[in-house]
Amino acid sequence: MFIVQVSVHVKENAIESFRIASLENARMSVQEPGIARFDVLQNREDPSRFLLIEVYRKESDAADHKQTEHYKKWRDTVESMMAEPRQSTKYSNSFPDDSGWG
Amino acid sequence: MFIVQVSVHVKENAIESFRIASLENARMSVQEPGIARFDVLQNREDPSRFLLIEVYRKESDAADHKQTEHYKKWRDTVESMMAEPRQSTKYSNSFPDDSGWG
């Protein structure tokens, strides 16, 4: 799998708005055939920090995702909510193998 | 869910050994009733960097995991492989809800 982890730090007054916008984006994203999972995690000690763990079947599926209307809406909606630029890192799965991601 | 993400940076000569030890630990860990997922990811740009994403059903399951023989074996096996101390961060799931983790 082609896995992208995005670390997000939002402004204190934007925590709930970010969560709502990201849930909407995640619900749409998991309907894309190239997306196996699209997890949204919130830091338990600092709720202004989130992780998006985006599990694509192949690299081109990540590019396709960025062409969707729901991604563009999310991107534009959250732009003003960032406390600092998002950090994105690419991973491959050692465990489980490709059959273990739904 | 009670999700722990562990960031690991191993020595260059320990990459494959760490991967093997962590696969063995992950295969055993997902058999624990309190563990929904136990993903091992490897950084695509720097293969000496790994993420463990440990998805526990509740906080006490994380403590139980540390009492297992397979955890203790993994901990002792990888101790000398670290290039720097491991970083651990705790998260809750915003998406999907608790039914979406297997």
Backbone of each chain as ProteinMPNN parsed JSONL, in Angstrom:
{"seq_chain_A": "MFIVQVSVHVKENAIESFRIASLENARMSVQEPGIARFDVLQNREDPSRFLLIEVYRKESDAADHKQTEHYKKWRDTVESMMAEPRQSTKYSNSFPDDSGWG", "coords_chain_A": {"N_chain_A": [[0.844, -1.176, 0.0], [0.305, 2.33, -0.429], [1.012, 4.642, 1.761], [0.088, 7.585, 3.329], [0.936, 9.759, 5.826], [-0.364, 12.466, 7.486], [0.477, 15.121, 9.486], [-1.159, 17.358, 11.553], [-1.541, 20.539, 12.916], [-3.746, 22.507, 14.49], [-5.283, 25.758, 14.982], [-6.269, 26.82, 18.253], [-8.932, 27.67, 18.426], [-10.1, 26.387, 16.371], [-10.44, 23.717, 16.552], [-12.782, 22.042, 16.736], [-14.11, 22.696, 14.391], [-12.265, 21.86, 12.488], [-12.258, 19.13, 12.98], [-14.873, 18.388, 12.252], [-14.918, 19.062, 9.5], [-12.956, 17.33, 8.6], [-13.965, 14.819, 9.192], [-16.107, 14.721, 7.413], [-14.73, 14.758, 4.987], [-13.274, 12.367, 5.251], [-15.32, 10.421, 5.314], [-16.273, 10.6, 2.691], [-13.944, 10.007, 1.307], [-13.288, 7.309, 1.846], [-14.978, 6.055, 0.157], [-13.802, 6.146, -2.304], [-12.443, 4.047, -4.801], [-9.695, 3.565, -4.745], [-8.854, 3.94, -2.178], [-8.151, 2.462, 0.857], [-8.232, 2.8, 3.627], [-8.959, 5.639, 5.709], [-8.007, 7.223, 8.104], [-8.732, 9.313, 10.872], [-7.143, 10.735, 13.475], [-6.998, 11.98, 16.832], [-4.907, 13.759, 18.963], [-4.434, 12.77, 22.311], [-3.355, 14.227, 24.371], [-2.934, 16.762, 23.469], [-5.363, 18.251, 22.021], [-5.387, 19.862, 19.786], [-3.866, 18.773, 17.889], [-3.722, 16.606, 15.162], [-3.755, 13.478, 13.344], [-3.823, 12.382, 10.022], [-4.272, 9.371, 8.489], [-3.738, 8.02, 5.563], [-4.584, 5.511, 3.483], [-3.657, 4.322, 0.561], [-4.221, 2.262, -2.346], [-2.385, 2.236, -4.412], [0.289, 4.391, -5.638], [-0.676, 6.243, -7.533], [-3.298, 6.508, -6.806], [-3.283, 8.287, -4.725], [-2.757, 10.676, -6.005], [-5.065, 10.832, -7.571], [-6.978, 11.178, -5.57], [-6.544, 13.83, -4.817], [-7.779, 15.185, -6.814], [-10.437, 15.125, -6.342], [-13.702, 16.473, -5.572], [-14.419, 16.526, -2.864], [-11.949, 16.444, -1.536], [-10.83, 18.886, -2.408], [-12.656, 20.681, -1.338], [-12.294, 20.207, 1.425], [-9.554, 20.945, 1.692], [-9.654, 23.706, 1.081], [-11.412, 24.567, 3.047], [-10.092, 24.084, 5.498], [-7.856, 25.595, 5.346], [-7.429, 28.107, 6.627], [-7.334, 27.315, 9.21], [-5.003, 26.234, 10.12], [-2.354, 26.035, 12.473], [0.255, 25.777, 11.972], [2.289, 24.848, 9.099], [1.124, 21.856, 7.445], [2.546, 18.575, 7.845], [3.727, 16.007, 5.817], [4.249, 12.547, 5.33], [5.503, 9.665, 3.672], [4.737, 6.2, 3.623], [5.323, 2.62, 3.493], [3.602, -0.536, 3.899], [4.703, -2.782, 6.277], [3.495, -4.566, 7.982], [0.012, -5.116, 8.444], [0.119, -7.33, 5.483], [-0.87, -6.496, 2.059], [-3.447, -7.48, 2.019], [-4.628, -6.892, 4.386], [-6.01, -4.484, 4.819], [-8.574, -3.851, 4.243]], "CA_chain_A": [[0.0, 0.0, 0.0], [1.003, 3.613, -0.441], [0.384, 5.234, 2.944], [0.505, 8.959, 3.597], [0.527, 10.257, 7.145], [-0.324, 13.927, 7.537], [0.401, 15.672, 10.847], [-1.853, 18.643, 11.474], [-1.658, 21.311, 14.156], [-4.715, 23.566, 14.193], [-5.456, 26.816, 15.985], [-7.105, 26.384, 19.38], [-10.355, 27.973, 18.198], [-10.552, 25.703, 15.147], [-10.351, 22.27, 16.76], [-14.012, 21.337, 16.397], [-14.387, 22.903, 12.96], [-11.368, 20.987, 11.727], [-12.712, 17.751, 13.156], [-16.084, 18.195, 11.449], [-14.552, 19.085, 8.075], [-12.141, 16.155, 8.288], [-14.866, 13.661, 9.19], [-16.853, 14.736, 6.149], [-13.786, 14.36, 3.94], [-12.925, 10.949, 5.428], [-16.471, 9.607, 4.903], [-16.307, 10.58, 1.219], [-12.702, 9.435, 0.768], [-13.284, 5.842, 1.908], [-15.77, 5.537, -0.965], [-12.956, 6.069, -3.5], [-11.955, 2.669, -4.93], [-8.256, 3.467, -4.486], [-8.564, 4.227, -0.766], [-8.501, 1.328, 1.718], [-8.586, 3.398, 4.922], [-8.683, 7.082, 5.787], [-8.218, 7.384, 9.545], [-8.511, 10.629, 11.473], [-6.822, 10.545, 14.89], [-6.802, 13.217, 17.591], [-3.947, 13.598, 20.064], [-5.13, 12.77, 23.596], [-2.79, 15.198, 25.305], [-3.051, 18.086, 22.85], [-6.426, 18.041, 21.026], [-5.197, 20.689, 18.584], [-2.999, 18.016, 16.963], [-4.406, 15.479, 14.507], [-3.082, 12.71, 12.298], [-4.605, 11.714, 8.982], [-3.529, 8.226, 7.957], [-4.436, 7.8, 4.292], [-4.041, 4.253, 2.949], [-3.974, 4.175, -0.863], [-3.813, 0.969, -2.915], [-1.151, 2.494, -5.161], [0.682, 5.8, -5.557], [-1.52, 7.102, -8.382], [-4.574, 6.758, -6.111], [-3.107, 9.499, -3.911], [-2.929, 11.807, -6.929], [-6.49, 10.883, -7.939], [-7.712, 11.741, -4.427], [-6.421, 15.297, -4.791], [-8.638, 15.748, -7.873], [-11.863, 15.003, -5.993], [-14.355, 17.672, -5.038], [-14.4, 16.538, -1.388], [-10.606, 16.85, -1.087], [-10.637, 20.335, -2.649], [-13.478, 21.404, -0.355], [-11.591, 20.094, 2.718], [-8.328, 21.756, 1.611], [-9.982, 25.13, 1.157], [-12.097, 24.837, 4.324], [-9.183, 24.033, 6.648], [-6.654, 26.399, 5.094], [-7.245, 29.168, 7.625], [-7.344, 26.72, 10.559], [-3.687, 25.692, 10.459], [-1.453, 26.789, 13.353], [1.554, 25.696, 11.283], [2.096, 24.046, 7.884], [0.993, 20.405, 7.612], [3.702, 17.746, 7.495], [3.272, 14.776, 5.169], [5.307, 11.54, 5.199], [5.03, 8.5, 2.916], [5.136, 4.911, 4.203], [4.801, 1.358, 2.962], [3.174, -1.416, 4.981], [5.411, -4.028, 6.576], [2.449, -5.429, 8.543], [-0.177, -6.371, 7.715], [0.329, -7.242, 4.04], [-1.898, -5.709, 1.37], [-4.795, -8.028, 2.219], [-5.09, -6.562, 5.73], [-6.386, -3.068, 4.95], [-9.995, -3.654, 3.933]], "C_chain_A": [[0.894, 1.247, 0.0], [0.319, 4.46, 0.64], [0.96, 6.62, 3.196], [0.016, 9.34, 4.987], [0.717, 11.765, 7.174], [-0.497, 14.36, 8.991], [-0.135, 17.085, 10.754], [-1.884, 19.277, 12.859], [-2.571, 22.486, 13.854], [-4.742, 24.602, 15.316], [-6.447, 26.35, 17.043], [-8.598, 26.597, 19.117], [-10.923, 27.241, 16.98], [-10.622, 24.189, 15.323], [-11.625, 21.568, 16.294], [-14.367, 21.508, 14.927], [-13.509, 22.005, 12.102], [-11.844, 19.542, 11.788], [-13.93, 17.463, 12.261], [-15.749, 18.139, 9.957], [-13.79, 17.819, 7.688], [-12.96, 14.867, 8.317], [-15.636, 13.584, 7.882], [-15.959, 14.27, 5.003], [-13.455, 12.868, 4.035], [-14.073, 10.056, 4.963], [-16.582, 9.513, 3.388], [-15.098, 9.816, 0.673], [-12.729, 7.918, 0.781], [-14.205, 5.228, 0.847], [-14.977, 5.51, -2.265], [-12.393, 4.647, -3.62], [-10.469, 2.52, -4.595], [-7.869, 3.704, -3.04], [-9.076, 3.087, 0.109], [-8.92, 1.803, 3.105], [-8.28, 4.892, 4.854], [-8.975, 7.473, 7.236], [-7.912, 8.814, 9.988], [-8.328, 10.424, 12.982], [-6.585, 11.893, 15.556], [-5.919, 12.932, 18.794], [-4.659, 13.729, 21.412], [-4.59, 13.814, 24.563], [-2.866, 16.629, 24.781], [-4.072, 17.98, 21.72], [-6.33, 18.947, 19.806], [-4.299, 19.988, 17.563], [-3.724, 16.761, 16.48], [-3.423, 14.748, 13.603], [-4.129, 12.243, 11.304], [-3.74, 10.581, 8.468], [-4.297, 7.726, 6.74], [-3.807, 6.583, 3.621], [-4.544, 4.064, 1.519], [-3.495, 2.82, -1.367], [-2.544, 1.118, -3.748], [-0.916, 4.002, -5.22], [-0.245, 6.702, -6.367], [-2.878, 7.375, -7.728], [-4.491, 7.999, -5.213], [-3.278, 10.743, -4.785], [-4.392, 11.956, -7.316], [-7.328, 11.524, -6.821], [-7.69, 13.267, -4.45], [-7.233, 15.977, -5.889], [-10.115, 15.723, -7.493], [-12.41, 16.313, -5.418], [-14.279, 17.706, -3.505], [-13.014, 16.898, -0.856], [-10.431, 18.363, -1.242], [-11.442, 21.176, -1.651], [-12.799, 21.393, 1.014], [-10.374, 21.02, 2.745], [-8.637, 23.244, 1.781], [-10.605, 25.494, 2.509], [-11.102, 24.952, 5.468], [-7.988, 24.969, 6.512], [-6.384, 27.419, 6.202], [-7.157, 28.623, 9.051], [-5.967, 26.272, 11.034], [-2.916, 26.613, 11.416], [-0.035, 26.78, 12.796], [1.352, 24.817, 10.056], [1.964, 22.557, 8.202], [2.265, 19.695, 7.168], [3.19, 16.427, 6.941], [4.449, 13.826, 4.974], [4.724, 10.293, 4.556], [5.605, 7.21, 3.5], [4.674, 3.763, 3.321], [4.454, 0.465, 4.146], [4.097, -2.622, 5.096], [4.428, -5.05, 7.145], [1.206, -4.599, 8.774], [0.148, -6.204, 6.231], [-0.894, -6.601, 3.381], [-3.313, -6.224, 1.594], [-5.413, -7.555, 3.537], [-5.588, -5.143, 5.926], [-7.811, -2.787, 4.52], [-10.213, -3.199, 2.504]], "O_chain_A": [[2.065, 1.204, 0.377], [-0.804, 4.93, 0.458], [2.176, 6.796, 3.266], [-1.176, 9.251, 5.284], [1.808, 12.275, 6.921], [-1.482, 14.014, 9.643], [0.362, 17.906, 9.983], [-2.215, 18.623, 13.848], [-2.224, 23.361, 13.061], [-4.29, 24.354, 16.434], [-7.357, 25.574, 16.752], [-9.427, 25.792, 19.54], [-12.078, 27.445, 16.604], [-10.839, 23.46, 14.356], [-11.554, 20.599, 15.538], [-14.866, 20.58, 14.29], [-13.966, 21.454, 11.101], [-11.834, 18.825, 10.788], [-13.999, 16.425, 11.603], [-16.241, 17.269, 9.238], [-13.956, 17.299, 6.584], [-12.687, 13.934, 7.561], [-15.796, 12.505, 7.31], [-16.382, 13.485, 4.154], [-13.367, 12.184, 3.015], [-13.84, 9.048, 4.296], [-16.945, 8.464, 2.856], [-15.213, 9.071, -0.3], [-12.249, 7.288, -0.161], [-14.207, 4.011, 0.661], [-15.428, 4.912, -3.241], [-11.911, 4.098, -2.628], [-10.038, 1.437, -4.197], [-6.685, 3.673, -2.702], [-10.267, 2.776, 0.111], [-9.86, 1.265, 3.69], [-7.458, 5.343, 4.057], [-10.049, 7.985, 7.551], [-6.952, 9.432, 9.527], [-9.25, 9.993, 13.674], [-6.052, 12.821, 14.949], [-6.154, 11.986, 19.545], [-5.402, 14.686, 21.633], [-5.297, 14.237, 25.477], [-2.862, 17.585, 25.556], [-3.71, 17.657, 20.589], [-7.125, 18.805, 18.878], [-4.007, 20.541, 16.502], [-4.257, 15.978, 17.266], [-2.415, 15.3, 13.161], [-5.195, 11.766, 11.692], [-2.601, 10.802, 8.057], [-5.35, 7.1, 6.858], [-2.638, 6.615, 3.236], [-5.697, 3.698, 1.294], [-2.494, 2.287, -0.886], [-1.715, 0.208, -3.778], [-1.802, 4.791, -4.896], [-0.566, 7.809, -5.933], [-3.537, 8.362, -8.057], [-5.493, 8.673, -4.972], [-3.869, 11.736, -4.36], [-4.909, 13.071, -7.384], [-8.25, 12.298, -7.079], [-8.689, 13.917, -4.141], [-7.363, 17.201, -5.9], [-10.955, 16.238, -8.231], [-11.677, 17.132, -4.864], [-14.099, 18.77, -2.913], [-12.904, 17.581, 0.162], [-9.95, 19.038, -0.333], [-10.99, 22.221, -1.183], [-12.727, 22.421, 1.688], [-10.183, 21.782, 3.693], [-7.961, 23.947, 2.533], [-10.366, 26.575, 3.047], [-11.247, 25.824, 6.324], [-7.201, 25.12, 7.447], [-5.249, 27.571, 6.655], [-6.931, 29.382, 9.994], [-5.783, 25.965, 12.212], [-2.836, 27.821, 11.193], [0.772, 27.656, 13.104], [0.35, 24.107, 9.97], [2.614, 22.054, 9.119], [2.962, 20.135, 6.254], [2.314, 15.8, 7.536], [5.515, 14.233, 4.512], [3.594, 9.905, 4.851], [6.789, 7.131, 3.828], [3.759, 3.909, 2.51], [4.943, 0.674, 5.257], [4.258, -3.388, 4.145], [4.507, -6.239, 6.84], [1.315, -3.472, 9.258], [0.418, -5.096, 5.767], [-1.84, -6.21, 4.066], [-4.278, -5.491, 1.382], [-6.596, -7.792, 3.781], [-5.6, -4.635, 7.047], [-8.223, -1.629, 4.438], [-11.354, -2.99, 2.09]]}, "seq_chain_B": "MFIVQVSVHVKENAIESFRIASLENARMSVQEPGIARFDVLQNREDPSRFLLIEVYRKESDAADHKQTEHYKKWRDTVESMMAEPRQSTKYSNSFPDDSGWG", "coords_chain_B": {"N_chain_B": [[-11.264, 4.096, 20.673], [-8.04, 3.337, 21.974], [-5.224, 4.602, 20.942], [-1.896, 4.106, 20.163], [0.881, 5.615, 18.852], [4.034, 4.815, 17.809], [7.12, 6.132, 17.097], [9.974, 5.124, 15.434], [13.458, 5.093, 15.076], [15.953, 3.419, 13.599], [19.274, 2.005, 13.69], [21.363, 2.064, 10.778], [22.396, -0.451, 10.073], [20.636, -2.169, 11.17], [18.169, -2.326, 10.074], [16.786, -4.426, 8.647], [16.768, -6.459, 10.549], [15.281, -5.258, 12.583], [12.849, -5.006, 11.288], [12.078, -7.681, 10.911], [11.887, -8.625, 13.581], [9.839, -6.976, 14.454], [7.698, -7.662, 12.831], [7.206, -10.238, 13.739], [6.422, -9.695, 16.367], [4.128, -8.141, 15.828], [2.424, -9.993, 14.553], [1.862, -11.73, 16.656], [0.726, -9.923, 18.442], [-1.7, -9.047, 17.32], [-3.314, -11.121, 17.926], [-4.058, -10.774, 20.518], [-6.906, -10.198, 22.54], [-7.527, -7.55, 23.18], [-6.445, -5.972, 21.235], [-6.971, -4.305, 18.278], [-5.804, -3.548, 15.858], [-2.421, -3.662, 14.643], [-0.243, -2.083, 13.27], [2.639, -1.982, 11.216], [4.673, 0.28, 9.803], [6.881, 1.414, 7.218], [9.092, 3.999, 6.482], [9.133, 5.517, 3.305], [11.07, 7.15, 2.232], [13.18, 7.189, 3.96], [14.309, 4.38, 5.0], [15.167, 3.599, 7.505], [13.447, 4.505, 9.337], [10.534, 3.872, 11.154], [7.021, 3.375, 11.804], [4.974, 2.31, 14.44], [1.666, 1.505, 14.744], [-0.545, 1.16, 17.107], [-3.503, -0.201, 17.96], [-5.599, -0.198, 20.489], [-8.387, -1.57, 22.289], [-9.157, -0.462, 24.696], [-7.698, 1.623, 27.29], [-6.462, 0.047, 29.279], [-5.785, -2.223, 27.895], [-3.468, -1.627, 26.588], [-1.624, -1.605, 28.637], [-1.805, -4.285, 29.391], [-0.729, -5.492, 27.125], [1.979, -4.932, 27.394], [2.729, -6.773, 29.234], [3.004, -9.169, 27.985], [4.74, -12.076, 26.704], [5.668, -11.908, 24.073], [5.82, -9.153, 23.61], [7.808, -8.435, 25.5], [9.966, -9.887, 24.533], [10.339, -8.672, 22.016], [10.93, -6.019, 22.838], [13.377, -6.4, 24.215], [14.906, -7.487, 22.181], [15.112, -5.449, 20.245], [16.348, -3.425, 21.514], [19.103, -2.699, 21.282], [19.13, -1.793, 18.742], [18.232, 0.744, 18.294], [18.577, 3.991, 16.923], [18.026, 6.324, 18.105], [16.122, 7.394, 21.0], [12.849, 5.897, 21.21], [9.757, 7.485, 20.267], [6.624, 8.054, 21.664], [3.156, 8.507, 21.189], [-0.167, 9.3, 22.151], [-3.426, 8.675, 20.894], [-6.902, 9.304, 20.068], [-9.637, 7.901, 18.189], [-11.133, 9.768, 15.692], [-12.227, 9.209, 13.239], [-12.367, 6.065, 11.587], [-15.392, 5.325, 13.571], [-15.573, 3.297, 16.605], [-16.363, 0.868, 15.558], [-15.009, 0.451, 13.261], [-12.499, -0.797, 13.192], [-11.918, -3.43, 13.142]], "CA_chain_B": [[-10.094, 3.248, 20.779], [-6.861, 3.955, 22.591], [-4.262, 4.351, 19.862], [-0.533, 4.545, 20.477], [1.783, 5.618, 17.703], [5.429, 4.806, 18.228], [8.065, 6.453, 16.02], [11.222, 4.406, 15.685], [14.574, 5.336, 14.16], [16.933, 2.366, 13.894], [20.597, 2.117, 13.062], [21.351, 1.638, 9.369], [22.709, -1.882, 9.93], [19.638, -2.949, 11.914], [16.858, -2.123, 9.453], [16.094, -5.684, 8.349], [16.55, -7.174, 11.823], [14.161, -4.618, 13.267], [11.621, -5.334, 10.551], [11.734, -9.081, 11.201], [11.449, -8.711, 14.983], [8.573, -6.254, 14.624], [6.657, -8.469, 12.189], [6.878, -11.341, 14.651], [5.655, -9.103, 17.471], [2.814, -7.711, 15.327], [1.611, -11.197, 14.303], [1.402, -12.206, 17.961], [-0.068, -8.89, 19.119], [-3.078, -8.961, 16.803], [-4.097, -12.208, 18.53], [-4.552, -10.334, 21.838], [-8.285, -9.729, 22.362], [-7.624, -6.109, 23.36], [-5.76, -5.263, 20.15], [-7.755, -4.338, 17.05], [-4.812, -3.495, 14.771], [-1.05, -3.426, 15.105], [0.367, -1.845, 11.964], [4.061, -1.63, 11.155], [4.906, 1.026, 8.562], [8.279, 1.794, 6.984], [9.209, 5.258, 5.742], [9.581, 5.262, 1.939], [12.239, 7.954, 1.863], [14.252, 6.841, 4.899], [13.879, 3.067, 5.498], [15.562, 3.381, 8.899], [12.386, 5.072, 10.193], [9.323, 3.055, 11.184], [5.923, 3.714, 12.719], [4.072, 1.275, 14.928], [0.363, 2.089, 15.088], [-1.093, 0.116, 17.979], [-4.893, 0.192, 18.202], [-6.142, -0.931, 21.631], [-9.812, -1.313, 22.5], [-9.235, 0.474, 25.823], [-6.36, 1.98, 27.771], [-5.836, -1.037, 30.038], [-5.254, -3.219, 26.964], [-2.077, -1.25, 26.282], [-0.824, -2.087, 29.77], [-1.764, -5.751, 29.293], [0.195, -5.855, 26.041], [3.371, -4.853, 27.874], [2.998, -7.935, 30.091], [3.089, -10.405, 27.189], [6.09, -12.557, 26.39], [6.122, -11.422, 22.753], [6.27, -7.755, 23.753], [9.091, -8.367, 26.217], [11.008, -10.38, 23.615], [10.575, -7.604, 21.035], [11.591, -4.9, 23.527], [14.778, -6.734, 24.488], [15.601, -7.736, 20.901], [15.363, -4.235, 19.466], [16.957, -2.391, 22.366], [20.408, -2.26, 20.767], [18.979, -1.376, 17.338], [17.731, 2.12, 18.227], [19.501, 5.091, 16.637], [17.655, 7.347, 19.09], [15.004, 6.865, 21.79], [11.531, 5.862, 20.572], [8.787, 8.498, 20.679], [5.299, 7.458, 21.721], [2.091, 9.51, 21.312], [-1.475, 8.653, 22.318], [-4.493, 9.278, 20.098], [-8.226, 8.684, 20.001], [-10.125, 7.868, 16.815], [-12.274, 10.58, 15.262], [-12.804, 8.434, 12.146], [-13.775, 5.698, 11.779], [-15.756, 5.083, 14.966], [-14.976, 2.08, 17.162], [-16.726, -0.338, 14.8], [-14.262, 0.405, 12.001], [-11.084, -1.166, 13.401], [-11.723, -4.892, 13.044]], "C_chain_B": [[-8.975, 4.065, 21.435], [-5.684, 3.604, 21.668], [-2.902, 4.939, 20.247], [0.279, 4.495, 19.193], [3.209, 5.764, 18.206], [6.309, 5.085, 17.004], [9.414, 5.872, 16.376], [12.25, 4.79, 14.624], [15.66, 4.338, 14.52], [18.263, 2.66, 13.202], [20.54, 1.523, 11.651], [21.562, 0.131, 9.222], [21.678, -2.769, 10.629], [18.26, -2.902, 11.265], [16.119, -3.454, 9.259], [15.815, -6.48, 9.627], [15.367, -6.576, 12.589], [12.842, -4.985, 12.605], [11.156, -6.747, 10.898], [11.206, -9.224, 12.626], [10.071, -8.062, 15.17], [7.419, -6.97, 13.937], [6.231, -9.597, 13.113], [6.02, -10.825, 15.811], [4.238, -8.713, 17.018], [1.896, -8.913, 15.124], [1.056, -11.77, 15.605], [0.422, -11.2, 18.583], [-1.506, -8.853, 18.621], [-3.933, -10.137, 17.282], [-4.57, -11.856, 19.942], [-5.976, -9.787, 21.673], [-8.421, -8.205, 22.47], [-6.99, -5.299, 22.25], [-6.537, -5.442, 18.851], [-6.858, -4.326, 15.817], [-3.445, -3.274, 15.392], [-0.203, -3.278, 13.83], [1.839, -1.467, 12.111], [4.302, -0.989, 9.793], [6.368, 1.415, 8.456], [8.313, 3.023, 6.081], [9.787, 4.997, 4.347], [10.834, 6.041, 1.574], [13.434, 7.664, 2.758], [13.871, 5.516, 5.574], [14.351, 2.746, 6.908], [14.52, 3.939, 9.874], [11.092, 4.281, 10.013], [8.274, 3.739, 12.064], [5.246, 2.424, 13.145], [2.772, 1.976, 15.301], [-0.43, 1.001, 15.796], [-2.502, 0.543, 18.408], [-5.486, -0.735, 19.277], [-7.616, -0.583, 21.812], [-10.02, -0.369, 23.689], [-7.84, 0.625, 26.422], [-5.681, 0.813, 28.495], [-5.281, -2.135, 29.132], [-3.808, -2.905, 26.567], [-1.15, -1.715, 27.4], [-0.705, -3.613, 29.728], [-0.76, -6.208, 28.236], [1.641, -5.887, 26.536], [3.739, -5.989, 28.823], [3.19, -9.216, 29.287], [4.543, -10.772, 26.921], [6.576, -11.997, 25.054], [6.527, -9.957, 22.803], [7.647, -7.675, 24.407], [10.245, -8.853, 25.33], [11.362, -9.296, 22.588], [11.377, -6.464, 21.669], [13.08, -5.185, 23.74], [15.574, -6.911, 23.194], [15.987, -6.436, 20.215], [16.127, -3.171, 20.248], [18.257, -1.83, 21.772], [20.32, -1.722, 19.337], [18.614, 0.099, 17.196], [18.848, 3.111, 17.878], [19.236, 6.265, 17.573], [16.454, 6.808, 19.861], [13.681, 6.902, 21.004], [10.634, 6.957, 21.136], [7.395, 7.885, 20.613], [4.251, 8.551, 21.95], [0.742, 8.796, 21.315], [-2.562, 9.432, 21.578], [-5.827, 8.605, 20.392], [-8.693, 8.758, 18.545], [-11.295, 8.821, 16.621], [-13.005, 9.859, 14.136], [-11.864, 7.287, 11.817], [-14.095, 5.544, 13.265], [-15.279, 3.692, 15.402], [-15.312, 0.812, 16.374], [-15.845, -0.534, 13.569], [-12.811, -0.037, 12.12], [-10.857, -2.664, 13.45], [-11.71, -5.549, 14.409]], "O_chain_B": [[-8.983, 5.296, 21.439], [-5.221, 2.464, 21.628], [-2.79, 6.111, 20.607], [0.353, 3.46, 18.531], [3.543, 6.703, 18.927], [6.249, 4.366, 16.007], [9.936, 6.093, 17.469], [11.95, 4.81, 13.431], [16.225, 4.394, 15.613], [18.344, 3.453, 12.264], [19.768, 0.603, 11.377], [20.97, -0.494, 8.343], [21.837, -3.989, 10.67], [17.287, -3.385, 11.844], [14.963, -3.59, 9.661], [14.759, -7.097, 9.766], [14.559, -7.301, 13.168], [11.845, -5.243, 13.28], [9.972, -6.973, 11.149], [10.185, -9.875, 12.847], [9.247, -8.545, 15.946], [6.282, -6.897, 14.402], [5.042, -9.88, 13.255], [5.023, -11.442, 16.184], [3.269, -8.932, 17.745], [0.719, -8.862, 15.483], [-0.082, -12.237, 15.651], [-0.585, -11.588, 19.175], [-2.431, -8.65, 19.408], [-5.145, -10.148, 17.067], [-5.4, -12.57, 20.506], [-6.227, -8.996, 20.764], [-9.349, -7.634, 21.898], [-6.989, -4.069, 22.305], [-6.74, -6.56, 18.379], [-7.132, -5.023, 14.84], [-3.322, -2.772, 16.509], [0.454, -4.219, 13.385], [2.221, -0.726, 13.017], [4.154, -1.638, 8.757], [7.02, 1.71, 9.458], [7.643, 3.072, 5.049], [10.814, 4.331, 4.218], [11.583, 5.625, 0.691], [14.578, 7.871, 2.354], [13.19, 5.519, 6.6], [13.969, 1.713, 7.457], [14.693, 3.854, 11.09], [10.622, 4.054, 8.898], [8.588, 4.555, 12.931], [4.976, 1.55, 12.321], [2.775, 2.928, 16.082], [-0.918, 0.056, 15.177], [-2.669, 1.526, 19.128], [-5.824, -1.888, 19.009], [-8.044, 0.536, 21.531], [-10.955, 0.432, 23.688], [-6.925, -0.137, 26.108], [-4.476, 0.607, 28.351], [-4.405, -2.895, 29.546], [-3.03, -3.805, 26.251], [-0.032, -2.163, 27.146], [0.361, -4.166, 29.996], [-0.037, -7.185, 28.431], [2.424, -6.754, 26.149], [4.906, -6.158, 29.177], [3.512, -10.255, 29.863], [5.437, -9.926, 26.911], [7.749, -11.653, 24.911], [7.467, -9.55, 22.12], [8.531, -6.956, 23.943], [11.348, -8.308, 25.368], [12.537, -9.037, 22.327], [12.373, -6.005, 21.11], [13.931, -4.333, 23.482], [16.746, -6.543, 23.111], [17.08, -6.332, 19.658], [16.506, -2.137, 19.696], [18.469, -0.617, 21.768], [21.314, -1.252, 18.784], [18.677, 0.648, 16.095], [19.928, 3.072, 18.466], [20.113, 7.097, 17.804], [15.824, 5.85, 19.412], [13.435, 7.828, 20.232], [10.726, 7.315, 22.31], [7.032, 7.265, 19.613], [4.434, 9.419, 22.803], [0.532, 7.825, 20.588], [-2.617, 10.661, 21.624], [-5.876, 7.483, 20.898], [-8.202, 9.578, 17.768], [-12.32, 8.706, 17.293], [-14.234, 9.88, 14.068], [-10.653, 7.503, 11.768], [-13.207, 5.619, 14.114], [-14.639, 2.991, 14.619], [-14.626, -0.202, 16.506], [-15.925, -1.569, 12.908], [-11.984, 0.295, 11.271], [-9.758, -3.127, 13.757], [-11.556, -6.767, 14.506]]}, "name": "protein", "num_of_chains": 2, "seq": "MFIVQVSVHVKENAIESFRIASLENARMSVQEPGIARFDVLQNREDPSRFLLIEVYRKESDAADHKQTEHYKKWRDTVESMMAEPRQSTKYSNSFPDDSGWGMFIVQVSVHVKENAIESFRIASLENARMSVQEPGIARFDVLQNREDPSRFLLIEVYRKESDAADHKQTEHYKKWRDTVESMMAEPRQSTKYSNSFPDDSGWG"}
